[in-house]
Amino acid sequence: LSSYYRFTRIGSMIFMVHDLSDVPIDMSKLANFVKWKTTTIVCFVTMVLMWIVTRLVIFPFVICGSVLTESYQFLVEKGKMDPALHEAYFAFFYFLLGSLVLLHITWFIILLRIGWTLVSKGETHDYSEHKNGEKQKSS
């Protein structure tokens, strides 16, 4: 059904934006794992910049903006979708896209907290590998 109504295009764009910004995340985790502090910092800065560009600029303003302004024209006027079906389903899709934008903002705030710890304390530990109550080792 999603291929029939051309929903795969927006899904492919969302995957591409996320995959582009995931590369520096993995590089930063790897550099932190092998205790390369300078490489960890460079990868972290690259990750934050890629996050800003892809998930806080391109995704909400280009991709979501296109969905909000051009979806009716593309799917109903030029495509095969019934206008009633567009009205029925797209409120839900708008909600999902908006939720993803809010998650990106939340995760960005977490990244800023990690960056603040990196700058203020010089610690490069990975917060995702520690459980509640476990002591964290400084690098």
C-alpha positions as CSV (number, residue, x, y, z in Angstrom):
1,L,0.0,0.0,0.0
2,S,2.8,2.4,0.8
3,S,4.4,1.8,-2.6
4,Y,1.1,2.3,-4.3
5,Y,0.6,5.7,-2.7
6,R,4.2,6.7,-3.1
7,F,5.0,6.9,0.7
8,T,8.3,5.2,0.1
9,R,9.9,8.5,-1.1
10,I,9.5,10.3,2.2
11,G,10.6,7.2,4.1
12,S,13.7,6.9,2.0
13,M,14.6,10.6,2.6
14,I,14.1,10.1,6.4
15,F,16.3,7.0,6.4
16,M,19.0,8.9,4.4
17,V,19.0,11.8,6.8
18,H,19.3,9.5,9.8
19,D,22.0,7.3,8.2
20,L,24.2,10.3,7.3
21,S,24.3,11.5,10.9
22,D,24.7,8.0,12.3
23,V,28.3,7.6,10.9
24,P,29.9,10.1,13.2
25,I,28.0,8.7,16.2
26,D,29.6,5.3,15.6
27,M,33.0,6.8,14.9
28,S,32.8,8.7,18.2
29,K,31.8,5.6,20.2
30,L,34.6,3.6,18.6
31,A,37.2,6.3,19.3
32,N,36.0,6.5,22.9
33,F,36.2,2.8,23.3
34,V,39.9,2.7,22.2
35,K,40.6,5.7,24.5
36,W,41.6,8.1,21.7
37,K,40.6,11.4,23.4
38,T,41.5,13.8,20.5
39,T,39.7,11.6,18.0
40,T,36.7,11.3,20.3
41,I,36.5,15.0,20.5
42,V,36.8,15.5,16.7
43,C,34.2,12.8,16.1
44,F,31.9,14.3,18.7
45,V,32.1,17.8,17.2
46,T,31.5,16.3,13.7
47,M,28.5,14.3,15.1
48,V,27.0,17.4,16.7
49,L,27.4,19.4,13.4
50,M,25.9,16.6,11.3
51,W,23.1,16.3,13.8
52,I,22.3,20.0,13.5
53,V,22.4,20.0,9.7
54,T,20.6,16.8,9.0
55,R,18.2,16.3,11.9
56,L,17.5,19.9,13.1
57,V,17.6,21.7,9.7
58,I,17.1,19.4,6.7
59,F,14.6,17.0,8.3
60,P,12.1,19.6,9.8
61,F,12.5,22.4,7.3
62,V,13.1,20.6,4.0
63,I,11.5,17.1,4.4
64,C,8.7,17.9,6.8
65,G,8.1,21.2,5.1
66,S,7.7,19.4,1.8
67,V,5.3,16.9,3.3
68,L,3.2,19.7,4.7
69,T,3.1,21.9,1.6
70,E,3.4,19.5,-1.3
71,S,1.9,16.1,-0.3
72,Y,-1.7,16.9,-1.4
73,Q,-0.5,18.1,-4.8
74,F,1.8,15.2,-5.4
75,L,-0.4,12.4,-4.0
76,V,-3.9,13.6,-4.9
77,E,-3.7,16.0,-7.8
78,K,-0.9,14.2,-9.7
79,G,-1.2,10.8,-8.1
80,K,-3.8,8.2,-7.5
81,M,-4.8,8.9,-3.9
82,D,-8.4,9.7,-3.1
83,P,-8.7,13.2,-1.3
84,A,-10.8,11.6,1.5
85,L,-8.0,9.1,2.1
86,H,-5.4,11.8,2.2
87,E,-7.4,13.7,4.8
88,A,-8.0,10.6,6.9
89,Y,-4.4,9.4,7.1
90,F,-2.2,12.5,6.9
91,A,-3.0,13.9,10.3
92,F,-1.5,10.8,11.8
93,F,1.6,11.0,9.6
94,Y,2.0,14.7,10.5
95,F,1.8,13.7,14.1
96,L,4.5,11.0,13.6
97,L,6.8,13.4,11.8
98,G,6.3,16.1,14.5
99,S,7.1,13.5,17.2
100,L,10.3,12.6,15.5
101,V,11.3,16.3,15.4
102,L,10.6,16.5,19.1
103,L,12.8,13.4,19.7
104,H,15.6,15.0,17.7
105,I,15.4,18.1,19.8
106,T,15.4,16.0,23.0
107,W,18.4,14.0,21.9
108,F,20.2,17.1,20.8
109,I,19.8,18.5,24.4
110,I,21.3,15.2,25.7
111,L,24.2,15.7,23.2
112,L,24.8,19.2,24.5
113,R,24.9,17.8,28.1
114,I,27.5,15.2,27.0
115,G,29.5,18.0,25.3
116,W,29.4,20.1,28.4
117,T,30.7,17.2,30.4
118,L,33.5,16.8,27.8
119,V,34.5,20.4,27.9
120,S,34.1,21.2,31.7
121,K,35.4,17.9,33.1
122,G,37.5,16.5,30.3
123,E,35.6,13.2,30.6
124,T,34.9,11.2,27.5
125,H,32.9,8.3,28.9
126,D,30.0,6.8,27.0
127,Y,26.8,7.4,28.9
128,S,24.9,4.7,27.0
129,E,27.1,2.0,28.5
130,H,26.4,2.7,32.2
131,K,23.5,1.4,34.1
132,N,21.8,3.3,37.0
133,G,23.8,3.1,40.1
134,E,27.0,2.0,38.3
135,K,30.1,4.2,38.9
136,Q,31.5,5.8,35.9
137,K,35.2,5.8,35.3
138,S,36.9,9.0,34.1
139,S,39.1,8.7,31.0
